[in-house]
Amino acid sequence: MFIIPFIHKKIQQQMPIHQYHILTVGGTALWTESCSIRTIEADHLEPNGIYLVRKPILKGDIVYCCVDMHKTNMTDFYTWNELPIEDKETFCWRTFYTFGSKESSWLPISNEKCLGPYPCQELFHTIQTIS
């Protein structure tokens, strides 16, 4: 199963701005584990210093984990722009922005843009729905 620790912020302007911080592997892949949703938090997230706002949510084969940015020390992790471009193994936070709503998106992210096997637009829509 895929694990997506994320932080979602919505800034309400004339046009809403959505900011997504997603923990990725090398900036392009998703974290995968063979485990149960019941054990993800205690066995995988908390031992790595990742704390959640609420219980993980399973949608298909993806577990969405809303990260508590106050309890989680974000400086303990790399950001995508700190990694060499050839590094495809290091866990890092990657930030994405969307402008507008799903119905009236301005400067949408292409459907070809993916994290692992999933289009970013699909992941962002789910994150907006559960946030």
N, CA, C and O atoms as a GROMACS GRO file, in nm:
protein
  524
    1MET      N    1   0.084  -0.117   0.000
    1MET     CA    2   0.000   0.000   0.000
    1MET      C    3   0.089   0.124   0.000
    1MET      O    4   0.202   0.121   0.048
    2PHE      N    5   0.035   0.231  -0.055
    2PHE     CA    6   0.106   0.358  -0.060
    2PHE      C    7   0.069   0.441   0.062
    2PHE      O    8  -0.046   0.443   0.105
    3ILE      N    9   0.170   0.510   0.117
    3ILE     CA   10   0.149   0.597   0.232
    3ILE      C   11   0.179   0.740   0.187
    3ILE      O   12   0.287   0.769   0.136
    4ILE      N   13   0.082   0.829   0.207
    4ILE     CA   14   0.102   0.970   0.170
    4ILE      C   15   0.085   1.058   0.293
    4ILE      O   16  -0.026   1.100   0.326
    5PRO      N   17   0.197   1.087   0.362
    5PRO     CA   18   0.192   1.190   0.466
    5PRO      C   19   0.182   1.326   0.396
    5PRO      O   20   0.258   1.353   0.302
    6PHE      N   21   0.092   1.411   0.440
    6PHE     CA   22   0.073   1.538   0.371
    6PHE      C   23   0.035   1.649   0.470
    6PHE      O   24  -0.015   1.624   0.580
    7ILE      N   25   0.061   1.771   0.424
    7ILE     CA   26   0.011   1.892   0.490
    7ILE      C   27  -0.058   1.971   0.380
    7ILE      O   28   0.000   1.995   0.275
    8HIS      N   29  -0.181   2.011   0.405
    8HIS     CA   30  -0.258   2.088   0.307
    8HIS      C   31  -0.299   2.220   0.370
    8HIS      O   32  -0.356   2.224   0.478
    9LYS      N   33  -0.268   2.328   0.299
    9LYS     CA   34  -0.310   2.461   0.343
    9LYS      C   35  -0.390   2.526   0.231
    9LYS      O   36  -0.352   2.519   0.114
   10LYS      N   37  -0.500   2.588   0.268
   10LYS     CA   38  -0.580   2.663   0.171
   10LYS      C   39  -0.576   2.808   0.211
   10LYS      O   40  -0.614   2.845   0.323
   11ILE      N   41  -0.530   2.892   0.120
   11ILE     CA   42  -0.523   3.035   0.143
   11ILE      C   43  -0.637   3.097   0.063
   11ILE      O   44  -0.639   3.090  -0.060
   12GLN      N   45  -0.730   3.158   0.132
   12GLN     CA   46  -0.846   3.214   0.065
   12GLN      C   47  -0.815   3.355   0.018
   12GLN      O   48  -0.801   3.447   0.099
   13GLN      N   49  -0.804   3.372  -0.110
   13GLN     CA   50  -0.787   3.501  -0.175
   13GLN      C   51  -0.907   3.517  -0.269
   13GLN      O   52  -1.007   3.447  -0.253
   14GLN      N   53  -0.897   3.608  -0.366
   14GLN     CA   54  -1.003   3.614  -0.468
   14GLN      C   55  -1.012   3.478  -0.536
   14GLN      O   56  -1.120   3.432  -0.573
   15MET      N   57  -0.898   3.416  -0.552
   15MET     CA   58  -0.890   3.281  -0.606
   15MET      C   59  -0.821   3.196  -0.500
   15MET      O   60  -0.711   3.232  -0.458
   16PRO      N   61  -0.881   3.085  -0.456
   16PRO     CA   62  -0.816   3.004  -0.353
   16PRO      C   63  -0.682   2.947  -0.401
   16PRO      O   64  -0.668   2.904  -0.515
   17ILE      N   65  -0.585   2.948  -0.311
   17ILE     CA   66  -0.454   2.890  -0.338
   17ILE      C   67  -0.439   2.770  -0.245
   17ILE      O   68  -0.455   2.782  -0.124
   18HIS      N   69  -0.409   2.655  -0.303
   18HIS     CA   70  -0.388   2.534  -0.225
   18HIS      C   71  -0.239   2.500  -0.227
   18HIS      O   72  -0.176   2.496  -0.332
   19GLN      N   73  -0.185   2.477  -0.109
   19GLN     CA   74  -0.045   2.437  -0.094
   19GLN      C   75  -0.044   2.296  -0.036
   19GLN      O   76  -0.107   2.268   0.066
   20TYR      N   77   0.028   2.207  -0.104
   20TYR     CA   78   0.038   2.067  -0.061
   20TYR      C   79   0.184   2.035  -0.034
   20TYR      O   80   0.269   2.054  -0.121
   21HIS      N   81   0.213   1.987   0.084
   21HIS     CA   82   0.345   1.932   0.116
   21HIS      C   83   0.324   1.782   0.126
   21HIS      O   84   0.246   1.735   0.209
   22ILE      N   85   0.392   1.706   0.042
   22ILE     CA   86   0.375   1.562   0.039
   22ILE      C   87   0.511   1.496   0.059
   22ILE      O   88   0.608   1.531  -0.008
   23LEU      N   89   0.516   1.401   0.153
   23LEU     CA   90   0.640   1.328   0.175
   23LEU      C   91   0.654   1.224   0.064
   23LEU      O   92   0.572   1.134   0.050
   24THR      N   93   0.761   1.239  -0.014
   24THR     CA   94   0.784   1.153  -0.130
   24THR      C   95   0.917   1.080  -0.114
   24THR      O   96   0.995   1.107  -0.023
   25VAL      N   97   0.940   0.988  -0.203
   25VAL     CA   98   1.069   0.920  -0.212
   25VAL      C   99   1.137   0.977  -0.336
   25VAL      O  100   1.095   0.950  -0.448
   26GLY      N  101   1.242   1.055  -0.314
   26GLY     CA  102   1.314   1.116  -0.425
   26GLY      C  103   1.237   1.222  -0.500
   26GLY      O  104   1.280   1.265  -0.607
   27GLY      N  105   1.125   1.265  -0.447
   27GLY     CA  106   1.046   1.370  -0.510
   27GLY      C  107   0.949   1.322  -0.616
   27GLY      O  108   0.864   1.399  -0.661
   28THR      N  109   0.960   1.195  -0.657
   28THR     CA  110   0.875   1.146  -0.765
   28THR      C  111   0.798   1.018  -0.732
   28THR      O  112   0.703   0.984  -0.802
   29ALA      N  113   0.838   0.949  -0.628
   29ALA     CA  114   0.774   0.822  -0.592
   29ALA      C  115   0.702   0.835  -0.459
   29ALA      O  116   0.730   0.925  -0.380
   30LEU      N  117   0.609   0.744  -0.436
   30LEU     CA  118   0.536   0.741  -0.310
   30LEU      C  119   0.594   0.636  -0.217
   30LEU      O  120   0.651   0.536  -0.263
   31TRP      N  121   0.581   0.658  -0.090
   31TRP     CA  122   0.625   0.566   0.015
   31TRP      C  123   0.538   0.442   0.008
   31TRP      O  124   0.415   0.452   0.003
   32THR      N  125   0.598   0.325   0.006
   32THR     CA  126   0.522   0.200   0.006
   32THR      C  127   0.564   0.112   0.123
   32THR      O  128   0.681   0.106   0.159
   33GLU      N  129   0.467   0.045   0.180
   33GLU     CA  130   0.489  -0.050   0.290
   33GLU      C  131   0.388  -0.162   0.276
   33GLU      O  132   0.277  -0.142   0.227
   34SER      N  133   0.428  -0.280   0.320
   34SER     CA  134   0.334  -0.392   0.332
   34SER      C  135   0.292  -0.398   0.478
   34SER      O  136   0.360  -0.458   0.561
   35CYS      N  137   0.179  -0.337   0.507
   35CYS     CA  138   0.134  -0.330   0.646
   35CYS      C  139  -0.016  -0.304   0.648
   35CYS      O  140  -0.080  -0.291   0.544
   36SER      N  141  -0.068  -0.297   0.767
   36SER     CA  142  -0.210  -0.269   0.788
   36SER      C  143  -0.226  -0.121   0.822
   36SER      O  144  -0.136  -0.060   0.880
   37ILE      N  145  -0.340  -0.064   0.787
   37ILE     CA  146  -0.366   0.076   0.822
   37ILE      C  147  -0.361   0.097   0.973
   37ILE      O  148  -0.328   0.205   1.020
   38ARG      N  149  -0.395  -0.007   1.048
   38ARG     CA  150  -0.394   0.005   1.196
   38ARG      C  151  -0.253   0.021   1.252
   38ARG      O  152  -0.237   0.076   1.361
   39THR      N  153  -0.152  -0.027   1.180
   39THR     CA  154  -0.015  -0.024   1.233
   39THR      C  155   0.072   0.086   1.174
   39THR      O  156   0.184   0.107   1.220
   40ILE      N  157   0.023   0.155   1.074
   40ILE     CA  158   0.105   0.256   1.006
   40ILE      C  159   0.156   0.363   1.102
   40ILE      O  160   0.275   0.395   1.103
   41GLU      N  161   0.066   0.417   1.181
   41GLU     CA  162   0.104   0.528   1.270
   41GLU      C  163   0.209   0.484   1.372
   41GLU      O  164   0.313   0.550   1.385
   42ALA      N  165   0.185   0.376   1.443
   42ALA     CA  166   0.276   0.331   1.549
   42ALA      C  167   0.404   0.268   1.495
   42ALA      O  168   0.511   0.285   1.554
   43ASP      N  169   0.394   0.196   1.384
   43ASP     CA  170   0.510   0.121   1.334
   43ASP      C  171   0.595   0.197   1.232
   43ASP      O  172   0.714   0.168   1.218
   44HIS      N  173   0.537   0.294   1.162
   44HIS     CA  174   0.611   0.358   1.054
   44HIS      C  175   0.622   0.510   1.067
   44HIS      O  176   0.729   0.567   1.042
   45LEU      N  177   0.514   0.576   1.105
   45LEU     CA  178   0.517   0.722   1.110
   45LEU      C  179   0.585   0.775   1.235
   45LEU      O  180   0.684   0.848   1.226
   46GLU      N  181   0.534   0.739   1.352
   46GLU     CA  182   0.590   0.793   1.477
   46GLU      C  183   0.737   0.757   1.497
   46GLU      O  184   0.812   0.842   1.545
   47PRO      N  185   0.784   0.634   1.464
   47PRO     CA  186   0.927   0.606   1.478
   47PRO      C  187   1.015   0.696   1.388
   47PRO      O  188   1.134   0.712   1.415
   48ASN      N  189   0.955   0.752   1.284
   48ASN     CA  190   1.028   0.842   1.195
   48ASN      C  191   1.000   0.989   1.225
   48ASN      O  192   1.034   1.077   1.146
   49GLY      N  193   0.938   1.016   1.341
   49GLY     CA  194   0.915   1.154   1.383
   49GLY      C  195   0.801   1.223   1.313
   49GLY      O  196   0.795   1.346   1.309
   50ILE      N  197   0.707   1.145   1.256
   50ILE     CA  198   0.592   1.201   1.187
   50ILE      C  199   0.468   1.178   1.273
   50ILE      O  200   0.434   1.064   1.304
   51TYR      N  201   0.402   1.287   1.311
   51TYR     CA  202   0.284   1.279   1.397
   51TYR      C  203   0.163   1.332   1.322
   51TYR      O  204   0.174   1.425   1.242
   52LEU      N  205   0.048   1.273   1.347
   52LEU     CA  206  -0.071   1.304   1.270
   52LEU      C  207  -0.172   1.388   1.349
   52LEU      O  208  -0.176   1.384   1.472
   53VAL      N  209  -0.252   1.463   1.275
   53VAL     CA  210  -0.361   1.541   1.331
   53VAL      C  211  -0.477   1.449   1.367
   53VAL      O  212  -0.545   1.469   1.468
   54ARG      N  213  -0.500   1.348   1.283
   54ARG     CA  214  -0.609   1.252   1.304
   54ARG      C  215  -0.567   1.117   1.246
   54ARG      O  216  -0.460   1.104   1.187
   55LYS      N  217  -0.650   1.019   1.264
   55LYS     CA  218  -0.620   0.884   1.216
   55LYS      C  219  -0.604   0.882   1.064
   55LYS      O  220  -0.668   0.960   0.994
   56PRO      N  221  -0.517   0.794   1.012
   56PRO     CA  222  -0.500   0.781   0.867
   56PRO      C  223  -0.630   0.740   0.799
   56PRO      O  224  -0.716   0.676   0.860
   57ILE      N  225  -0.643   0.779   0.672
   57ILE     CA  226  -0.763   0.748   0.594
   57ILE      C  227  -0.722   0.663   0.474
   57ILE      O  228  -0.634   0.701   0.398
   58LEU      N  229  -0.787   0.549   0.458
   58LEU     CA  230  -0.759   0.458   0.347
   58LEU      C  231  -0.856   0.484   0.234
   58LEU      O  232  -0.978   0.481   0.252
   59LYS      N  233  -0.801   0.512   0.115
   59LYS     CA  234  -0.880   0.528  -0.008
   59LYS      C  235  -0.814   0.441  -0.114
   59LYS      O  236  -0.705   0.473  -0.162
   60GLY      N  237  -0.879   0.331  -0.150
   60GLY     CA  238  -0.818   0.237  -0.244
   60GLY      C  239  -0.696   0.174  -0.182
   60GLY      O  240  -0.705   0.116  -0.074
   61ASP      N  241  -0.581   0.186  -0.248
   61ASP     CA  242  -0.457   0.131  -0.192
   61ASP      C  243  -0.364   0.242  -0.141
   61ASP      O  244  -0.243   0.222  -0.128
   62ILE      N  245  -0.423   0.359  -0.111
   62ILE     CA  246  -0.346   0.473  -0.059
   62ILE      C  247  -0.395   0.506   0.081
   62ILE      O  248  -0.515   0.515   0.106
   63VAL      N  249  -0.299   0.524   0.172
   63VAL     CA  250  -0.332   0.570   0.307
   63VAL      C  251  -0.289   0.716   0.316
   63VAL      O  252  -0.170   0.748   0.306
   64TYR      N  253  -0.386   0.804   0.334
   64TYR     CA  254  -0.360   0.948   0.347
   64TYR      C  255  -0.341   0.980   0.495
   64TYR      O  256  -0.425   0.946   0.578
   65CYS      N  257  -0.230   1.048   0.526
   65CYS     CA  258  -0.193   1.077   0.665
   65CYS      C  259  -0.175   1.227   0.680
   65CYS      O  260  -0.074   1.282   0.635
   66CYS      N  261  -0.270   1.293   0.745
   66CYS     CA  262  -0.266   1.437   0.765
   66CYS      C  263  -0.168   1.469   0.879
   66CYS      O  264  -0.196   1.439   0.995
   67VAL      N  265  -0.055   1.527   0.845
   67VAL     CA  266   0.056   1.548   0.938
   67VAL      C  267   0.033   1.670   1.026
   67VAL      O  268  -0.011   1.775   0.979
   68ASP      N  269   0.063   1.655   1.154
   68ASP     CA  270   0.060   1.765   1.250
   68ASP      C  271   0.192   1.840   1.236
   68ASP      O  272   0.296   1.794   1.284
   69MET      N  273   0.188   1.955   1.172
   69MET     CA  274   0.312   2.028   1.145
   69MET      C  275   0.371   2.093   1.269
   69MET      O  276   0.485   2.141   1.265
   70HIS      N  277   0.297   2.096   1.380
   70HIS     CA  278   0.350   2.153   1.503
   70HIS      C  279   0.425   2.047   1.585
   70HIS      O  280   0.525   2.078   1.649
   71LYS      N  281   0.378   1.924   1.582
   71LYS     CA  282   0.445   1.815   1.654
   71LYS      C  283   0.560   1.755   1.574
   71LYS      O  284   0.660   1.712   1.630
   72THR      N  285   0.545   1.753   1.442
   72THR     CA  286   0.647   1.696   1.353
   72THR      C  287   0.754   1.802   1.329
   72THR      O  288   0.723   1.913   1.287
   73ASN      N  289   0.879   1.767   1.355
   73ASN     CA  290   0.988   1.861   1.331
   73ASN      C  291   1.026   1.855   1.183
   73ASN      O  292   1.104   1.769   1.141
   74MET      N  293   0.970   1.945   1.107
   74MET     CA  294   0.988   1.944   0.962
   74MET      C  295   1.134   1.965   0.921
   74MET      O  296   1.173   1.924   0.811
   75THR      N  297   1.214   2.028   1.005
   75THR     CA  298   1.354   2.050   0.971
   75THR      C  299   1.437   1.922   0.980
   75THR      O  300   1.552   1.920   0.937
   76ASP      N  301   1.379   1.815   1.035
   76ASP     CA  302   1.448   1.686   1.038
   76ASP      C  303   1.445   1.616   0.903
   76ASP      O  304   1.511   1.513   0.885
   77PHE      N  305   1.371   1.670   0.808
   77PHE     CA  306   1.354   1.608   0.677
   77PHE      C  307   1.413   1.696   0.569
   77PHE      O  308   1.426   1.818   0.584
   78TYR      N  309   1.450   1.632   0.458
   78TYR     CA  310   1.494   1.706   0.340
   78TYR      C  311   1.372   1.761   0.267
   78TYR      O  312   1.262   1.709   0.276
   79THR      N  313   1.397   1.869   0.193
   79THR     CA  314   1.298   1.915   0.096
   79THR      C  315   1.350   1.875  -0.042
   79THR      O  316   1.469   1.851  -0.060
   80TRP      N  317   1.260   1.868  -0.137
   80TRP     CA  318   1.295   1.819  -0.270
   80TRP      C  319   1.406   1.903  -0.333
   80TRP      O  320   1.493   1.848  -0.401
   81ASN      N  321   1.405   2.034  -0.311
   81ASN     CA  322   1.507   2.119  -0.373
   81ASN      C  323   1.644   2.104  -0.308
   81ASN      O  324   1.742   2.158  -0.360
   82GLU      N  325   1.654   2.032  -0.196
   82GLU     CA  326   1.785   2.007  -0.133
   82GLU      C  327   1.854   1.883  -0.188
   82GLU      O  328   1.973   1.863  -0.164
   83LEU      N  329   1.781   1.800  -0.261
   83LEU     CA  330   1.838   1.674  -0.310
   83LEU      C  331   1.901   1.690  -0.447
   83LEU      O  332   1.853   1.769  -0.529
   84PRO      N  333   2.009   1.616  -0.473
   84PRO     CA  334   2.061   1.611  -0.609
   84PRO      C  335   1.956   1.549  -0.701
   84PRO      O  336   1.880   1.461  -0.658
   85ILE      N  337   1.950   1.593  -0.824
   85ILE     CA  338   1.846   1.547  -0.916
   85ILE      C  339   1.848   1.396  -0.938
   85ILE      O  340   1.744   1.337  -0.966
   86GLU      N  341   1.965   1.334  -0.925
   86GLU     CA  342   1.975   1.189  -0.948
   86GLU      C  343   1.934   1.106  -0.826
   86GLU      O  344   1.925   0.984  -0.836
   87ASP      N  345   1.909   1.170  -0.712
   87ASP     CA  346   1.871   1.097  -0.590
   87ASP      C  347   1.724   1.057  -0.597
   87ASP      O  348   1.635   1.142  -0.592
   88LYS      N  349   1.699   0.929  -0.610
   88LYS     CA  350   1.562   0.878  -0.621
   88LYS      C  351   1.524   0.793  -0.500
   88LYS      O  352   1.423   0.723  -0.504
   89GLU      N  353   1.605   0.797  -0.392
   89GLU     CA  354   1.581   0.709  -0.277
   89GLU      C  355   1.556   0.781  -0.146
   89GLU      O  356   1.502   0.722  -0.052
   90THR      N  357   1.595   0.907  -0.136
   90THR     CA  358   1.584   0.980  -0.011
   90THR      C  359   1.442   1.034   0.008
   90THR      O  360   1.384   1.091  -0.084
   91PHE      N  361   1.389   1.016   0.128
   91PHE     CA  362   1.258   1.073   0.160
   91PHE      C  363   1.271   1.225   0.168
   91PHE      O  364   1.365   1.277   0.229
   92CYS      N  365   1.178   1.294   0.107
   92CYS     CA  366   1.181   1.440   0.109
   92CYS      C  367   1.039   1.496   0.092
   92CYS      O  368   0.952   1.433   0.033
   93TRP      N  369   1.021   1.615   0.147
   93TRP     CA  370   0.894   1.685   0.130
   93TRP      C  371   0.897   1.760  -0.002
   93TRP      O  372   0.991   1.834  -0.030
   94ARG      N  373   0.795   1.741  -0.081
   94ARG     CA  374   0.782   1.815  -0.207
   94ARG      C  375   0.657   1.901  -0.198
   94ARG      O  376   0.551   1.855  -0.156
   95THR      N  377   0.671   2.026  -0.239
   95THR     CA  378   0.561   2.122  -0.230
   95THR      C  379   0.501   2.146  -0.368
   95THR      O  380   0.572   2.164  -0.466
   96PHE      N  381   0.369   2.146  -0.372
   96PHE     CA  382   0.293   2.175  -0.494
   96PHE      C  383   0.193   2.285  -0.462
   96PHE      O  384   0.150   2.302  -0.348
   97TYR      N  385   0.155   2.360  -0.566
   97TYR     CA  386   0.053   2.464  -0.552
   97TYR      C  387  -0.050   2.446  -0.662
   97TYR      O  388  -0.017   2.413  -0.776
   98THR      N  389  -0.176   2.468  -0.627
   98THR     CA  390  -0.280   2.481  -0.728
   98THR      C  391  -0.355   2.610  -0.699
   98THR      O  392  -0.362   2.656  -0.585
   99PHE      N  393  -0.409   2.667  -0.804
   99PHE     CA  394  -0.478   2.795  -0.794
   99PHE      C  395  -0.620   2.779  -0.845
   99PHE      O  396  -0.642   2.729  -0.955
  100GLY      N  397  -0.717   2.821  -0.766
  100GLY     CA  398  -0.856   2.808  -0.804
  100GLY      C  399  -0.915   2.680  -0.747
  100GLY      O  400  -0.855   2.615  -0.662
  101SER      N  401  -1.032   2.646  -0.795
  101SER     CA  402  -1.100   2.525  -0.750
  101SER      C  403  -1.089   2.419  -0.859
  101SER      O  404  -1.045   2.448  -0.970
  102LYS      N  405  -1.130   2.298  -0.827
  102LYS     CA  406  -1.125   2.189  -0.926
  102LYS      C  407  -1.206   2.226  -1.049
  102LYS      O  408  -1.166   2.194  -1.161
  103GLU      N  409  -1.319   2.293  -1.030
  103GLU     CA  410  -1.407   2.330  -1.141
  103GLU      C  411  -1.349   2.445  -1.223
  103GLU      O  412  -1.370   2.451  -1.344
  104SER      N  413  -1.278   2.534  -1.159
  104SER     CA  414  -1.224   2.652  -1.230
  104SER      C  415  -1.078   2.673  -1.192
  104SER      O  416  -1.040   2.778  -1.140
  105SER      N  417  -0.997   2.572  -1.221
  105SER     CA  418  -0.856   2.579  -1.187
  105SER      C  419  -0.783   2.672  -1.283
  105SER      O  420  -0.804   2.668  -1.404
  106TRP      N  421  -0.698   2.755  -1.227
  106TRP     CA  422  -0.615   2.844  -1.306
  106TRP      C  423  -0.475   2.786  -1.301
  106TRP      O  424  -0.424   2.758  -1.192
  107LEU      N  425  -0.412   2.768  -1.413
  107LEU     CA  426  -0.280   2.706  -1.422
  107LEU      C  427  -0.283   2.566  -1.359
  107LEU      O  428  -0.210   2.539  -1.264
  108PRO      N  429  -0.367   2.478  -1.413
  108PRO     CA  430  -0.379   2.343  -1.356
  108PRO      C  431  -0.252   2.262  -1.376
  108PRO      O  432  -0.173   2.288  -1.466
  109ILE      N  433  -0.233   2.163  -1.290
  109ILE     CA  434  -0.122   2.070  -1.305
  109ILE      C  435  -0.163   1.967  -1.409
  109ILE      O  436  -0.274   1.914  -1.405
  110SER      N  437  -0.075   1.940  -1.501
  110SER     CA  438  -0.102   1.847  -1.610
  110SER      C  439  -0.138   1.709  -1.558
  110SER      O  440  -0.086   1.666  -1.455
  111ASN      N  441  -0.227   1.639  -1.628
  111ASN     CA  442  -0.263   1.502  -1.590
  111ASN      C  443  -0.146   1.406  -1.608
  111ASN      O  444  -0.147   1.297  -1.551
  112GLU      N  445  -0.045   1.446  -1.685
  112GLU     CA  446   0.074   1.362  -1.700
  112GLU      C  447   0.166   1.370  -1.578
  112GLU      O  448   0.251   1.283  -1.559
  113LYS      N  449   0.150   1.474  -1.497
  113LYS     CA  450   0.232   1.491  -1.376
  113LYS      C  451   0.185   1.393  -1.271
  113LYS      O  452   0.071   1.400  -1.225
  114CYS      N  453   0.273   1.300  -1.233
  114CYS     CA  454   0.234   1.192  -1.141
  114CYS      C  455   0.330   1.181  -1.024
  114CYS      O  456   0.447   1.219  -1.033
  115LEU      N  457   0.279   1.128  -0.915
  115LEU     CA  458   0.360   1.080  -0.803
  115LEU      C  459   0.336   0.931  -0.799
  115LEU      O  460   0.224   0.885  -0.773
  116GLY      N  461   0.441   0.855  -0.825
  116GLY     CA  462   0.421   0.711  -0.839
  116GLY      C  463   0.326   0.689  -0.956
  116GLY      O  464   0.339   0.755  -1.059
  117PRO      N  465   0.232   0.597  -0.941
  117PRO     CA  466   0.140   0.568  -1.052
  117PRO      C  467   0.017   0.660  -1.059
  117PRO      O  468  -0.069   0.641  -1.144
  118TYR      N  469   0.009   0.758  -0.970
  118TYR     CA  470  -0.113   0.839  -0.959
  118TYR      C  471  -0.093   0.981  -1.011
  118TYR      O  472   0.007   1.045  -0.979
  119PRO      N  473  -0.187   1.030  -1.092
  119PRO     CA  474  -0.181   1.170  -1.135
  119PRO      C  475  -0.192   1.262  -1.013
  119PRO      O  476  -0.274   1.240  -0.924
  120CYS      N  477  -0.110   1.365  -1.011
  120CYS     CA  478  -0.112   1.460  -0.899
  120CYS      C  479  -0.251   1.520  -0.879
  120CYS      O  480  -0.295   1.538  -0.766
  121GLN      N  481  -0.320   1.552  -0.989
  121GLN     CA  482  -0.454   1.612  -0.976
  121GLN      C  483  -0.547   1.522  -0.895
  121GLN      O  484  -0.625   1.571  -0.814
  122GLU      N  485  -0.539   1.391  -0.918
  122GLU     CA  486  -0.623   1.296  -0.844
  122GLU      C  487  -0.588   1.297  -0.695
  122GLU      O  488  -0.677   1.298  -0.610
  123LEU      N  489  -0.459   1.296  -0.664
  123LEU     CA  490  -0.414   1.298  -0.525
  123LEU      C  491  -0.457   1.428  -0.456
  123LEU      O  492  -0.506   1.426  -0.343
  124PHE      N  493  -0.438   1.540  -0.525
  124PHE     CA  494  -0.472   1.670  -0.466
  124PHE      C  495  -0.622   1.680  -0.441
  124PHE      O  496  -0.665   1.733  -0.338
  125HIS      N  497  -0.703   1.630  -0.534
  125HIS     CA  498  -0.848   1.635  -0.516
  125HIS      C  499  -0.888   1.555  -0.391
  125HIS      O  500  -0.972   1.600  -0.312
  126THR      N  501  -0.830   1.437  -0.374
  126THR     CA  502  -0.861   1.356  -0.256
  126THR      C  503  -0.817   1.427  -0.128
  126THR      O  504  -0.890   1.429  -0.030
  127ILE      N  505  -0.697   1.485  -0.130
  127ILE     CA  506  -0.648   1.557  -0.012
  127ILE      C  507  -0.741   1.674   0.022
  127ILE      O  508  -0.773   1.695   0.139
  128GLN      N  509  -0.786   1.749  -0.079
  128GLN     CA  510  -0.880   1.859  -0.053
  128GLN      C  511  -1.009   1.807   0.009
  128GLN      O  512  -1.065   1.869   0.099
  129THR      N  513  -1.055   1.693  -0.040
  129THR     CA  514  -1.181   1.636   0.008
  129THR      C  515  -1.173   1.592   0.153
  129THR      O  516  -1.269   1.609   0.228
  130ILE      N  517  -1.059   1.535   0.194
  130ILE     CA  518  -1.048   1.482   0.330
  130ILE      C  519  -0.992   1.582   0.430
  130ILE      O  520  -0.996   1.558   0.550
  131SER      N  521  -0.939   1.694   0.380
  131SER     CA  522  -0.879   1.794   0.471
  131SER      C  523  -0.984   1.874   0.544
  131SER      O  524  -0.951   1.962   0.623
   0.00000   0.00000   0.00000
